[in-house]
Amino acid sequence: MSLAFIMNMGGFGIILLLLSLAYFILWVYCLVDVINGNFKDPNMKLIWVIILLFAHGLGPIAYLILGKNSKTT
């Protein structure tokens, strides 16, 4: 998919591109937070990395809702 194709879609293509970029940034943020975080259970880090890698649609959202509670302060 080239940039010309997205521009020919009009405003919808630009919105789709911006939403995709925002979701990618959210995914990278969650992955870095998991890797740098300290969890109560040592296996939780591996579990969250696997969830983030294989559950692309819901992984970062699930981590933001559920994962923050399993970290130590």
PDB file of N, H, CA, C and O in Angstrom:
ATOM      1  N   MET A   1       0.857  -1.165   0.000  1.00  0.00           N
ATOM      2  CA  MET A   1       0.000   0.000   0.000  1.00  0.00           C
ATOM      3  C   MET A   1       0.905   1.230   0.000  1.00  0.00           C
ATOM      4  O   MET A   1       1.727   1.420   0.896  1.00  0.00           O
ATOM      5  N   SER A   2       0.735   2.027  -0.991  1.00  0.00           N
ATOM      6  H   SER A   2       0.067   1.872  -1.719  1.00  0.00           H
ATOM      7  CA  SER A   2       1.569   3.213  -1.106  1.00  0.00           C
ATOM      8  C   SER A   2       0.854   4.428  -0.526  1.00  0.00           C
ATOM      9  O   SER A   2      -0.350   4.398  -0.270  1.00  0.00           O
ATOM     10  N   LEU A   3       1.597   5.460  -0.332  1.00  0.00           N
ATOM     11  H   LEU A   3       2.575   5.484  -0.539  1.00  0.00           H
ATOM     12  CA  LEU A   3       1.039   6.700   0.207  1.00  0.00           C
ATOM     13  C   LEU A   3       0.067   7.325  -0.778  1.00  0.00           C
ATOM     14  O   LEU A   3      -0.891   7.977  -0.364  1.00  0.00           O
ATOM     15  N   ALA A   4       0.291   7.140  -2.073  1.00  0.00           N
ATOM     16  H   ALA A   4       1.069   6.610  -2.410  1.00  0.00           H
ATOM     17  CA  ALA A   4      -0.627   7.680  -3.080  1.00  0.00           C
ATOM     18  C   ALA A   4      -1.993   7.024  -2.969  1.00  0.00           C
ATOM     19  O   ALA A   4      -3.013   7.688  -3.152  1.00  0.00           O
ATOM     20  N   PHE A   5      -2.029   5.722  -2.671  1.00  0.00           N
ATOM     21  H   PHE A   5      -1.200   5.182  -2.523  1.00  0.00           H
ATOM     22  CA  PHE A   5      -3.296   5.025  -2.492  1.00  0.00           C
ATOM     23  C   PHE A   5      -4.072   5.601  -1.317  1.00  0.00           C
ATOM     24  O   PHE A   5      -5.288   5.777  -1.395  1.00  0.00           O
ATOM     25  N   ILE A   6      -3.368   5.893  -0.231  1.00  0.00           N
ATOM     26  H   ILE A   6      -2.380   5.750  -0.168  1.00  0.00           H
ATOM     27  CA  ILE A   6      -4.026   6.450   0.952  1.00  0.00           C
ATOM     28  C   ILE A   6      -4.544   7.854   0.659  1.00  0.00           C
ATOM     29  O   ILE A   6      -5.637   8.212   1.099  1.00  0.00           O
ATOM     30  N   MET A   7      -3.785   8.643  -0.067  1.00  0.00           N
ATOM     31  H   MET A   7      -2.897   8.353  -0.424  1.00  0.00           H
ATOM     32  CA  MET A   7      -4.223   9.998  -0.403  1.00  0.00           C
ATOM     33  C   MET A   7      -5.441   9.989  -1.328  1.00  0.00           C
ATOM     34  O   MET A   7      -6.285  10.881  -1.243  1.00  0.00           O
ATOM     35  N   ASN A   8      -5.543   8.985  -2.216  1.00  0.00           N
ATOM     36  H   ASN A   8      -4.858   8.260  -2.285  1.00  0.00           H
ATOM     37  CA  ASN A   8      -6.690   8.894  -3.114  1.00  0.00           C
ATOM     38  C   ASN A   8      -7.960   8.487  -2.376  1.00  0.00           C
ATOM     39  O   ASN A   8      -9.058   8.673  -2.902  1.00  0.00           O
ATOM     40  N   MET A   9      -7.835   7.934  -1.169  1.00  0.00           N
ATOM     41  H   MET A   9      -6.943   7.783  -0.742  1.00  0.00           H
ATOM     42  CA  MET A   9      -9.017   7.559  -0.398  1.00  0.00           C
ATOM     43  C   MET A   9      -9.660   8.781   0.255  1.00  0.00           C
ATOM     44  O   MET A   9     -10.767   8.679   0.784  1.00  0.00           O
ATOM     45  N   GLY A  10      -9.014   9.892   0.231  1.00  0.00           N
ATOM     46  H   GLY A  10      -8.115   9.975  -0.199  1.00  0.00           H
ATOM     47  CA  GLY A  10      -9.571  11.102   0.821  1.00  0.00           C
ATOM     48  C   GLY A  10      -9.317  11.168   2.310  1.00  0.00           C
ATOM     49  O   GLY A  10      -8.307  10.675   2.812  1.00  0.00           O
ATOM     50  N   GLY A  11     -10.253  11.786   3.005  1.00  0.00           N
ATOM     51  H   GLY A  11     -11.074  12.186   2.597  1.00  0.00           H
ATOM     52  CA  GLY A  11     -10.115  11.970   4.448  1.00  0.00           C
ATOM     53  C   GLY A  11     -10.123  10.675   5.219  1.00  0.00           C
ATOM     54  O   GLY A  11      -9.480  10.573   6.264  1.00  0.00           O
ATOM     55  N   PHE A  12     -10.844   9.674   4.723  1.00  0.00           N
ATOM     56  H   PHE A  12     -11.366   9.757   3.874  1.00  0.00           H
ATOM     57  CA  PHE A  12     -10.907   8.390   5.413  1.00  0.00           C
ATOM     58  C   PHE A  12      -9.530   7.732   5.480  1.00  0.00           C
ATOM     59  O   PHE A  12      -9.179   7.135   6.498  1.00  0.00           O
ATOM     60  N   GLY A  13      -8.763   7.836   4.423  1.00  0.00           N
ATOM     61  H   GLY A  13      -9.048   8.321   3.596  1.00  0.00           H
ATOM     62  CA  GLY A  13      -7.430   7.240   4.411  1.00  0.00           C
ATOM     63  C   GLY A  13      -6.498   7.895   5.408  1.00  0.00           C
ATOM     64  O   GLY A  13      -5.698   7.219   6.055  1.00  0.00           O
ATOM     65  N   ILE A  14      -6.595   9.195   5.534  1.00  0.00           N
ATOM     66  H   ILE A  14      -7.244   9.745   5.009  1.00  0.00           H
ATOM     67  CA  ILE A  14      -5.742   9.912   6.490  1.00  0.00           C
ATOM     68  C   ILE A  14      -6.136   9.554   7.916  1.00  0.00           C
ATOM     69  O   ILE A  14      -5.273   9.355   8.771  1.00  0.00           O
ATOM     70  N   ILE A  15      -7.429   9.471   8.171  1.00  0.00           N
ATOM     71  H   ILE A  15      -8.130   9.632   7.476  1.00  0.00           H
ATOM     72  CA  ILE A  15      -7.902   9.079   9.508  1.00  0.00           C
ATOM     73  C   ILE A  15      -7.456   7.660   9.839  1.00  0.00           C
ATOM     74  O   ILE A  15      -7.019   7.390  10.958  1.00  0.00           O
ATOM     75  N   LEU A  16      -7.565   6.753   8.872  1.00  0.00           N
ATOM     76  H   LEU A  16      -7.920   6.972   7.964  1.00  0.00           H
ATOM     77  CA  LEU A  16      -7.133   5.376   9.074  1.00  0.00           C
ATOM     78  C   LEU A  16      -5.629   5.305   9.338  1.00  0.00           C
ATOM     79  O   LEU A  16      -5.185   4.533  10.188  1.00  0.00           O
ATOM     80  N   LEU A  17      -4.861   6.087   8.631  1.00  0.00           N
ATOM     81  H   LEU A  17      -5.221   6.715   7.940  1.00  0.00           H
ATOM     82  CA  LEU A  17      -3.416   6.128   8.836  1.00  0.00           C
ATOM     83  C   LEU A  17      -3.063   6.660  10.223  1.00  0.00           C
ATOM     84  O   LEU A  17      -2.177   6.122  10.886  1.00  0.00           O
ATOM     85  N   LEU A  18      -3.747   7.708  10.662  1.00  0.00           N
ATOM     86  H   LEU A  18      -4.467   8.145  10.124  1.00  0.00           H
ATOM     87  CA  LEU A  18      -3.479   8.276  11.988  1.00  0.00           C
ATOM     88  C   LEU A  18      -3.892   7.321  13.105  1.00  0.00           C
ATOM     89  O   LEU A  18      -3.187   7.206  14.108  1.00  0.00           O
ATOM     90  N   LEU A  19      -5.019   6.637  12.947  1.00  0.00           N
ATOM     91  H   LEU A  19      -5.592   6.730  12.132  1.00  0.00           H
ATOM     92  CA  LEU A  19      -5.449   5.665  13.956  1.00  0.00           C
ATOM     93  C   LEU A  19      -4.483   4.481  14.017  1.00  0.00           C
ATOM     94  O   LEU A  19      -4.185   3.978  15.101  1.00  0.00           O
ATOM     95  N   SER A  20      -4.001   4.042  12.870  1.00  0.00           N
ATOM     96  H   SER A  20      -4.243   4.451  11.990  1.00  0.00           H
ATOM     97  CA  SER A  20      -3.029   2.950  12.848  1.00  0.00           C
ATOM     98  C   SER A  20      -1.735   3.356  13.533  1.00  0.00           C
ATOM     99  O   SER A  20      -1.151   2.569  14.278  1.00  0.00           O
ATOM    100  N   LEU A  21      -1.293   4.558  13.291  1.00  0.00           N
ATOM    101  H   LEU A  21      -1.767   5.197  12.686  1.00  0.00           H
ATOM    102  CA  LEU A  21      -0.082   5.059  13.928  1.00  0.00           C
ATOM    103  C   LEU A  21      -0.264   5.181  15.444  1.00  0.00           C
ATOM    104  O   LEU A  21       0.631   4.822  16.209  1.00  0.00           O
ATOM    105  N   ALA A  22      -1.407   5.682  15.870  1.00  0.00           N
ATOM    106  H   ALA A  22      -2.134   5.973  15.248  1.00  0.00           H
ATOM    107  CA  ALA A  22      -1.684   5.815  17.306  1.00  0.00           C
ATOM    108  C   ALA A  22      -1.734   4.446  17.979  1.00  0.00           C
ATOM    109  O   ALA A  22      -1.235   4.284  19.093  1.00  0.00           O
ATOM    110  N   TYR A  23      -2.335   3.457  17.308  1.00  0.00           N
ATOM    111  H   TYR A  23      -2.741   3.589  16.403  1.00  0.00           H
ATOM    112  CA  TYR A  23      -2.403   2.115  17.890  1.00  0.00           C
ATOM    113  C   TYR A  23      -1.016   1.485  17.968  1.00  0.00           C
ATOM    114  O   TYR A  23      -0.707   0.795  18.940  1.00  0.00           O
ATOM    115  N   PHE A  24      -0.181   1.712  16.966  1.00  0.00           N
ATOM    116  H   PHE A  24      -0.432   2.273  16.176  1.00  0.00           H
ATOM    117  CA  PHE A  24       1.186   1.189  16.990  1.00  0.00           C
ATOM    118  C   PHE A  24       1.980   1.800  18.140  1.00  0.00           C
ATOM    119  O   PHE A  24       2.731   1.099  18.818  1.00  0.00           O
ATOM    120  N   ILE A  25       1.816   3.093  18.360  1.00  0.00           N
ATOM    121  H   ILE A  25       1.205   3.661  17.809  1.00  0.00           H
ATOM    122  CA  ILE A  25       2.505   3.754  19.474  1.00  0.00           C
ATOM    123  C   ILE A  25       2.018   3.192  20.809  1.00  0.00           C
ATOM    124  O   ILE A  25       2.819   2.992  21.721  1.00  0.00           O
ATOM    125  N   LEU A  26       0.714   2.936  20.933  1.00  0.00           N
ATOM    126  H   LEU A  26       0.063   3.098  20.192  1.00  0.00           H
ATOM    127  CA  LEU A  26       0.173   2.325  22.153  1.00  0.00           C
ATOM    128  C   LEU A  26       0.760   0.943  22.370  1.00  0.00           C
ATOM    129  O   LEU A  26       1.111   0.588  23.495  1.00  0.00           O
ATOM    130  N   TRP A  27       0.870   0.153  21.299  1.00  0.00           N
ATOM    131  H   TRP A  27       0.584   0.441  20.385  1.00  0.00           H
ATOM    132  CA  TRP A  27       1.415  -1.200  21.396  1.00  0.00           C
ATOM    133  C   TRP A  27       2.880  -1.168  21.844  1.00  0.00           C
ATOM    134  O   TRP A  27       3.288  -1.953  22.700  1.00  0.00           O
ATOM    135  N   VAL A  28       3.661  -0.266  21.268  1.00  0.00           N
ATOM    136  H   VAL A  28       3.330   0.372  20.573  1.00  0.00           H
ATOM    137  CA  VAL A  28       5.078  -0.148  21.638  1.00  0.00           C
ATOM    138  C   VAL A  28       5.203   0.312  23.089  1.00  0.00           C
ATOM    139  O   VAL A  28       6.058  -0.182  23.823  1.00  0.00           O
ATOM    140  N   TYR A  29       4.358   1.253  23.506  1.00  0.00           N
ATOM    141  H   TYR A  29       3.663   1.655  22.909  1.00  0.00           H
ATOM    142  CA  TYR A  29       4.384   1.721  24.897  1.00  0.00           C
ATOM    143  C   TYR A  29       4.116   0.562  25.859  1.00  0.00           C
ATOM    144  O   TYR A  29       4.825   0.400  26.853  1.00  0.00           O
ATOM    145  N   CYS A  30       3.099  -0.237  25.564  1.00  0.00           N
ATOM    146  H   CYS A  30       2.523  -0.106  24.756  1.00  0.00           H
ATOM    147  CA  CYS A  30       2.760  -1.359  26.440  1.00  0.00           C
ATOM    148  C   CYS A  30       3.883  -2.393  26.464  1.00  0.00           C
ATOM    149  O   CYS A  30       4.199  -2.930  27.525  1.00  0.00           O
ATOM    150  N   LEU A  31       4.482  -2.675  25.327  1.00  0.00           N
ATOM    151  H   LEU A  31       4.225  -2.238  24.465  1.00  0.00           H
ATOM    152  CA  LEU A  31       5.565  -3.658  25.268  1.00  0.00           C
ATOM    153  C   LEU A  31       6.780  -3.179  26.067  1.00  0.00           C
ATOM    154  O   LEU A  31       7.377  -3.966  26.801  1.00  0.00           O
ATOM    155  N   VAL A  32       7.148  -1.925  25.938  1.00  0.00           N
ATOM    156  H   VAL A  32       6.663  -1.286  25.342  1.00  0.00           H
ATOM    157  CA  VAL A  32       8.276  -1.381  26.697  1.00  0.00           C
ATOM    158  C   VAL A  32       7.955  -1.364  28.188  1.00  0.00           C
ATOM    159  O   VAL A  32       8.829  -1.644  29.008  1.00  0.00           O
ATOM    160  N   ASP A  33       6.721  -1.042  28.549  1.00  0.00           N
ATOM    161  H   ASP A  33       6.010  -0.815  27.883  1.00  0.00           H
ATOM    162  CA  ASP A  33       6.318  -1.012  29.951  1.00  0.00           C
ATOM    163  C   ASP A  33       6.378  -2.406  30.569  1.00  0.00           C
ATOM    164  O   ASP A  33       6.783  -2.557  31.721  1.00  0.00           O
ATOM    165  N   VAL A  34       5.979  -3.417  29.811  1.00  0.00           N
ATOM    166  H   VAL A  34       5.650  -3.294  28.875  1.00  0.00           H
ATOM    167  CA  VAL A  34       6.050  -4.788  30.315  1.00  0.00           C
ATOM    168  C   VAL A  34       7.498  -5.217  30.492  1.00  0.00           C
ATOM    169  O   VAL A  34       7.850  -5.805  31.515  1.00  0.00           O
ATOM    170  N   ILE A  35       8.330  -4.934  29.518  1.00  0.00           N
ATOM    171  H   ILE A  35       8.044  -4.456  28.687  1.00  0.00           H
ATOM    172  CA  ILE A  35       9.729  -5.367  29.575  1.00  0.00           C
ATOM    173  C   ILE A  35      10.473  -4.679  30.717  1.00  0.00           C
ATOM    174  O   ILE A  35      11.309  -5.307  31.368  1.00  0.00           O
ATOM    175  N   ASN A  36      10.190  -3.422  30.970  1.00  0.00           N
ATOM    176  H   ASN A  36       9.511  -2.913  30.441  1.00  0.00           H
ATOM    177  CA  ASN A  36      10.878  -2.688  32.035  1.00  0.00           C
ATOM    178  C   ASN A  36      10.217  -2.824  33.393  1.00  0.00           C
ATOM    179  O   ASN A  36      10.784  -2.375  34.389  1.00  0.00           O
ATOM    180  N   GLY A  37       9.045  -3.426  33.470  1.00  0.00           N
ATOM    181  H   GLY A  37       8.585  -3.792  32.660  1.00  0.00           H
ATOM    182  CA  GLY A  37       8.300  -3.480  34.717  1.00  0.00           C
ATOM    183  C   GLY A  37       8.709  -4.615  35.638  1.00  0.00           C
ATOM    184  O   GLY A  37       9.295  -5.608  35.208  1.00  0.00           O
ATOM    185  N   ASN A  38       8.390  -4.450  36.905  1.00  0.00           N
ATOM    186  H   ASN A  38       7.914  -3.644  37.255  1.00  0.00           H
ATOM    187  CA  ASN A  38       8.579  -5.486  37.915  1.00  0.00           C
ATOM    188  C   ASN A  38       7.197  -5.997  38.309  1.00  0.00           C
ATOM    189  O   ASN A  38       6.332  -5.224  38.720  1.00  0.00           O
ATOM    190  N   PHE A  39       7.002  -7.292  38.180  1.00  0.00           N
ATOM    191  H   PHE A  39       7.705  -7.921  37.846  1.00  0.00           H
ATOM    192  CA  PHE A  39       5.708  -7.886  38.463  1.00  0.00           C
ATOM    193  C   PHE A  39       5.782  -8.700  39.742  1.00  0.00           C
ATOM    194  O   PHE A  39       6.853  -9.156  40.141  1.00  0.00           O
ATOM    195  N   LYS A  40       4.623  -8.878  40.385  1.00  0.00           N
ATOM    196  H   LYS A  40       3.753  -8.507  40.060  1.00  0.00           H
ATOM    197  CA  LYS A  40       4.547  -9.675  41.601  1.00  0.00           C
ATOM    198  C   LYS A  40       4.926 -11.118  41.323  1.00  0.00           C
ATOM    199  O   LYS A  40       5.663 -11.731  42.096  1.00  0.00           O
ATOM    200  N   ASP A  41       4.422 -11.665  40.218  1.00  0.00           N
ATOM    201  H   ASP A  41       3.823 -11.167  39.591  1.00  0.00           H
ATOM    202  CA  ASP A  41       4.745 -13.022  39.800  1.00  0.00           C
ATOM    203  C   ASP A  41       5.739 -12.935  38.637  1.00  0.00           C
ATOM    204  O   ASP A  41       5.454 -12.261  37.648  1.00  0.00           O
ATOM    205  N   PRO A  42       6.892 -13.596  38.730  1.00  0.00           N
ATOM    206  CA  PRO A  42       7.889 -13.464  37.664  1.00  0.00           C
ATOM    207  C   PRO A  42       7.408 -13.975  36.304  1.00  0.00           C
ATOM    208  O   PRO A  42       7.911 -13.533  35.271  1.00  0.00           O
ATOM    209  N   ASN A  43       6.460 -14.881  36.290  1.00  0.00           N
ATOM    210  H   ASN A  43       6.052 -15.239  37.130  1.00  0.00           H
ATOM    211  CA  ASN A  43       5.959 -15.407  35.019  1.00  0.00           C
ATOM    212  C   ASN A  43       5.018 -14.438  34.311  1.00  0.00           C
ATOM    213  O   ASN A  43       4.743 -14.607  33.123  1.00  0.00           O
ATOM    214  N   MET A  44       4.528 -13.440  35.008  1.00  0.00           N
ATOM    215  H   MET A  44       4.751 -13.302  35.973  1.00  0.00           H
ATOM    216  CA  MET A  44       3.580 -12.503  34.411  1.00  0.00           C
ATOM    217  C   MET A  44       4.215 -11.671  33.302  1.00  0.00           C
ATOM    218  O   MET A  44       3.529 -11.283  32.357  1.00  0.00           O
ATOM    219  N   LYS A  45       5.485 -11.396  33.398  1.00  0.00           N
ATOM    220  H   LYS A  45       6.043 -11.711  34.166  1.00  0.00           H
ATOM    221  CA  LYS A  45       6.161 -10.632  32.349  1.00  0.00           C
ATOM    222  C   LYS A  45       6.122 -11.418  31.033  1.00  0.00           C
ATOM    223  O   LYS A  45       5.807 -10.859  29.983  1.00  0.00           O
ATOM    224  N   LEU A  46       6.440 -12.699  31.093  1.00  0.00           N
ATOM    225  H   LEU A  46       6.696 -13.153  31.946  1.00  0.00           H
ATOM    226  CA  LEU A  46       6.398 -13.543  29.902  1.00  0.00           C
ATOM    227  C   LEU A  46       4.980 -13.672  29.361  1.00  0.00           C
ATOM    228  O   LEU A  46       4.768 -13.627  28.150  1.00  0.00           O
ATOM    229  N   ILE A  47       4.023 -13.830  30.244  1.00  0.00           N
ATOM    230  H   ILE A  47       4.195 -13.866  31.228  1.00  0.00           H
ATOM    231  CA  ILE A  47       2.625 -13.958  29.822  1.00  0.00           C
ATOM    232  C   ILE A  47       2.158 -12.690  29.120  1.00  0.00           C
ATOM    233  O   ILE A  47       1.502 -12.775  28.082  1.00  0.00           O
ATOM    234  N   TRP A  48       2.476 -11.522  29.657  1.00  0.00           N
ATOM    235  H   TRP A  48       3.008 -11.453  30.500  1.00  0.00           H
ATOM    236  CA  TRP A  48       2.047 -10.272  29.028  1.00  0.00           C
ATOM    237  C   TRP A  48       2.755 -10.033  27.704  1.00  0.00           C
ATOM    238  O   TRP A  48       2.149  -9.488  26.781  1.00  0.00           O
ATOM    239  N   VAL A  49       4.015 -10.421  27.583  1.00  0.00           N
ATOM    240  H   VAL A  49       4.507 -10.863  28.333  1.00  0.00           H
ATOM    241  CA  VAL A  49       4.701 -10.276  26.298  1.00  0.00           C
ATOM    242  C   VAL A  49       4.035 -11.166  25.246  1.00  0.00           C
ATOM    243  O   VAL A  49       3.835 -10.740  24.109  1.00  0.00           O
ATOM    244  N   ILE A  50       3.694 -12.392  25.623  1.00  0.00           N
ATOM    245  H   ILE A  50       3.856 -12.738  26.547  1.00  0.00           H
ATOM    246  CA  ILE A  50       3.016 -13.294  24.686  1.00  0.00           C
ATOM    247  C   ILE A  50       1.655 -12.745  24.297  1.00  0.00           C
ATOM    248  O   ILE A  50       1.278 -12.804  23.127  1.00  0.00           O
ATOM    249  N   ILE A  51       0.907 -12.209  25.266  1.00  0.00           N
ATOM    250  H   ILE A  51       1.213 -12.161  26.217  1.00  0.00           H
ATOM    251  CA  ILE A  51      -0.393 -11.628  24.954  1.00  0.00           C
ATOM    252  C   ILE A  51      -0.247 -10.447  24.009  1.00  0.00           C
ATOM    253  O   ILE A  51      -1.015 -10.316  23.056  1.00  0.00           O
ATOM    254  N   LEU A  52       0.726  -9.590  24.263  1.00  0.00           N
ATOM    255  H   LEU A  52       1.350  -9.696  25.037  1.00  0.00           H
ATOM    256  CA  LEU A  52       0.921  -8.428  23.389  1.00  0.00           C
ATOM    257  C   LEU A  52       1.355  -8.824  21.984  1.00  0.00           C
ATOM    258  O   LEU A  52       0.988  -8.159  21.015  1.00  0.00           O
ATOM    259  N   LEU A  53       2.125  -9.890  21.861  1.00  0.00           N
ATOM    260  H   LEU A  53       2.423 -10.430  22.648  1.00  0.00           H
ATOM    261  CA  LEU A  53       2.596 -10.305  20.540  1.00  0.00           C
ATOM    262  C   LEU A  53       1.527 -11.018  19.725  1.00  0.00           C
ATOM    263  O   LEU A  53       1.475 -10.864  18.505  1.00  0.00           O
ATOM    264  N   PHE A  54       0.679 -11.792  20.381  1.00  0.00           N
ATOM    265  H   PHE A  54       0.721 -11.917  21.372  1.00  0.00           H
ATOM    266  CA  PHE A  54      -0.263 -12.624  19.637  1.00  0.00           C
ATOM    267  C   PHE A  54      -1.696 -12.121  19.649  1.00  0.00           C
ATOM    268  O   PHE A  54      -2.483 -12.535  18.796  1.00  0.00           O
ATOM    269  N   ALA A  55      -2.066 -11.262  20.561  1.00  0.00           N
ATOM    270  H   ALA A  55      -1.427 -10.926  21.254  1.00  0.00           H
ATOM    271  CA  ALA A  55      -3.421 -10.702  20.593  1.00  0.00           C
ATOM    272  C   ALA A  55      -3.334  -9.241  20.187  1.00  0.00           C
ATOM    273  O   ALA A  55      -3.475  -8.346  21.021  1.00  0.00           O
ATOM    274  N   HIS A  56      -3.104  -9.006  18.913  1.00  0.00           N
ATOM    275  H   HIS A  56      -2.990  -9.733  18.235  1.00  0.00           H
ATOM    276  CA  HIS A  56      -2.848  -7.643  18.436  1.00  0.00           C
ATOM    277  C   HIS A  56      -4.008  -6.701  18.695  1.00  0.00           C
ATOM    278  O   HIS A  56      -3.783  -5.551  19.070  1.00  0.00           O
ATOM    279  N   GLY A  57      -5.218  -7.142  18.512  1.00  0.00           N
ATOM    280  H   GLY A  57      -5.401  -8.077  18.208  1.00  0.00           H
ATOM    281  CA  GLY A  57      -6.359  -6.253  18.669  1.00  0.00           C
ATOM    282  C   GLY A  57      -6.655  -5.883  20.102  1.00  0.00           C
ATOM    283  O   GLY A  57      -6.948  -4.726  20.405  1.00  0.00           O
ATOM    284  N   LEU A  58      -6.580  -6.859  20.982  1.00  0.00           N
ATOM    285  H   LEU A  58      -6.342  -7.798  20.736  1.00  0.00           H
ATOM    286  CA  LEU A  58      -6.985  -6.620  22.368  1.00  0.00           C
ATOM    287  C   LEU A  58      -5.836  -6.625  23.370  1.00  0.00           C
ATOM    288  O   LEU A  58      -6.037  -6.263  24.529  1.00  0.00           O
ATOM    289  N   GLY A  59      -4.659  -7.019  22.958  1.00  0.00           N
ATOM    290  H   GLY A  59      -4.496  -7.313  22.016  1.00  0.00           H
ATOM    291  CA  GLY A  59      -3.532  -7.136  23.880  1.00  0.00           C
ATOM    292  C   GLY A  59      -3.180  -5.864  24.621  1.00  0.00           C
ATOM    293  O   GLY A  59      -3.142  -5.882  25.851  1.00  0.00           O
ATOM    294  N   PRO A  60      -2.917  -4.744  23.927  1.00  0.00           N
ATOM    295  CA  PRO A  60      -2.576  -3.514  24.644  1.00  0.00           C
ATOM    296  C   PRO A  60      -3.710  -2.973  25.504  1.00  0.00           C
ATOM    297  O   PRO A  60      -3.474  -2.425  26.580  1.00  0.00           O
ATOM    298  N   ILE A  61      -4.924  -3.125  25.033  1.00  0.00           N
ATOM    299  H   ILE A  61      -5.116  -3.570  24.158  1.00  0.00           H
ATOM    300  CA  ILE A  61      -6.077  -2.647  25.805  1.00  0.00           C
ATOM    301  C   ILE A  61      -6.239  -3.479  27.072  1.00  0.00           C
ATOM    302  O   ILE A  61      -6.503  -2.940  28.147  1.00  0.00           O
ATOM    303  N   ALA A  62      -6.080  -4.805  26.942  1.00  0.00           N
ATOM    304  H   ALA A  62      -5.866  -5.244  26.069  1.00  0.00           H
ATOM    305  CA  ALA A  62      -6.173  -5.677  28.114  1.00  0.00           C
ATOM    306  C   ALA A  62      -5.056  -5.377  29.101  1.00  0.00           C
ATOM    307  O   ALA A  62      -5.272  -5.415  30.313  1.00  0.00           O
ATOM    308  N   TYR A  63      -3.864  -5.080  28.594  1.00  0.00           N
ATOM    309  H   TYR A  63      -3.688  -5.050  27.610  1.00  0.00           H
ATOM    310  CA  TYR A  63      -2.757  -4.763  29.499  1.00  0.00           C
ATOM    311  C   TYR A  63      -3.026  -3.469  30.265  1.00  0.00           C
ATOM    312  O   TYR A  63      -2.763  -3.390  31.465  1.00  0.00           O
ATOM    313  N   LEU A  64      -3.541  -2.470  29.582  1.00  0.00           N
ATOM    314  H   LEU A  64      -3.755  -2.534  28.607  1.00  0.00           H
ATOM    315  CA  LEU A  64      -3.811  -1.204  30.267  1.00  0.00           C
ATOM    316  C   LEU A  64      -4.889  -1.357  31.331  1.00  0.00           C
ATOM    317  O   LEU A  64      -4.848  -0.679  32.358  1.00  0.00           O
ATOM    318  N   ILE A  65      -5.849  -2.237  31.094  1.00  0.00           N
ATOM    319  H   ILE A  65      -5.882  -2.787  30.260  1.00  0.00           H
ATOM    320  CA  ILE A  65      -6.931  -2.432  32.060  1.00  0.00           C
ATOM    321  C   ILE A  65      -6.516  -3.381  33.177  1.00  0.00           C
ATOM    322  O   ILE A  65      -6.759  -3.095  34.349  1.00  0.00           O
ATOM    323  N   LEU A  66      -5.891  -4.510  32.831  1.00  0.00           N
ATOM    324  H   LEU A  66      -5.693  -4.742  31.878  1.00  0.00           H
ATOM    325  CA  LEU A  66      -5.614  -5.566  33.815  1.00  0.00           C
ATOM    326  C   LEU A  66      -4.161  -5.641  34.259  1.00  0.00           C
ATOM    327  O   LEU A  66      -3.887  -5.989  35.407  1.00  0.00           O
ATOM    328  N   GLY A  67      -3.240  -5.326  33.386  1.00  0.00           N
ATOM    329  H   GLY A  67      -3.462  -5.043  32.453  1.00  0.00           H
ATOM    330  CA  GLY A  67      -1.828  -5.551  33.678  1.00  0.00           C
ATOM    331  C   GLY A  67      -1.211  -4.618  34.672  1.00  0.00           C
ATOM    332  O   GLY A  67      -0.302  -5.001  35.408  1.00  0.00           O
ATOM    333  N   LYS A  68      -1.687  -3.399  34.708  1.00  0.00           N
ATOM    334  H   LYS A  68      -2.425  -3.087  34.111  1.00  0.00           H
ATOM    335  CA  LYS A  68      -1.102  -2.418  35.632  1.00  0.00           C
ATOM    336  C   LYS A  68      -1.303  -2.829  37.085  1.00  0.00           C
ATOM    337  O   LYS A  68      -0.514  -2.449  37.950  1.00  0.00           O
ATOM    338  N   ASN A  69      -2.361  -3.610  37.363  1.00  0.00           N
ATOM    339  H   ASN A  69      -3.001  -3.919  36.660  1.00  0.00           H
ATOM    340  CA  ASN A  69      -2.633  -4.030  38.740  1.00  0.00           C
ATOM    341  C   ASN A  69      -1.703  -5.145  39.200  1.00  0.00           C
ATOM    342  O   ASN A  69      -1.547  -5.350  40.404  1.00  0.00           O
ATOM    343  N   SER A  70      -1.083  -5.872  38.272  1.00  0.00           N
ATOM    344  H   SER A  70      -1.210  -5.706  37.294  1.00  0.00           H
ATOM    345  CA  SER A  70      -0.228  -6.989  38.659  1.00  0.00           C
ATOM    346  C   SER A  70       1.229  -6.573  38.835  1.00  0.00           C
ATOM    347  O   SER A  70       2.078  -7.423  39.105  1.00  0.00           O
ATOM    348  N   LYS A  71       1.535  -5.295  38.689  1.00  0.00           N
ATOM    349  H   LYS A  71       0.845  -4.605  38.470  1.00  0.00           H
ATOM    350  CA  LYS A  71       2.897  -4.813  38.861  1.00  0.00           C
ATOM    351  C   LYS A  71       3.138  -4.399  40.299  1.00  0.00           C
ATOM    352  O   LYS A  71       2.213  -4.012  41.014  1.00  0.00           O
ATOM    353  N   THR A  72       4.405  -4.486  40.716  1.00  0.00           N
ATOM    354  H   THR A  72       5.156  -4.800  40.136  1.00  0.00           H
ATOM    355  CA  THR A  72       4.770  -3.980  42.026  1.00  0.00           C
ATOM    356  C   THR A  72       5.097  -2.499  41.887  1.00  0.00           C
ATOM    357  O   THR A  72       5.460  -2.040  40.805  1.00  0.00           O
ATOM    358  N   THR A  73       4.973  -1.777  42.942  1.00  0.00           N
ATOM    359  H   THR A  73       4.678  -2.149  43.821  1.00  0.00           H
ATOM    360  CA  THR A  73       5.221  -0.340  42.881  1.00  0.00           C
ATOM    361  C   THR A  73       6.660   0.011  43.091  1.00  0.00           C
ATOM    362  O   THR A  73       7.018   1.189  43.066  1.00  0.00           O
TER     363      THR A  73
END
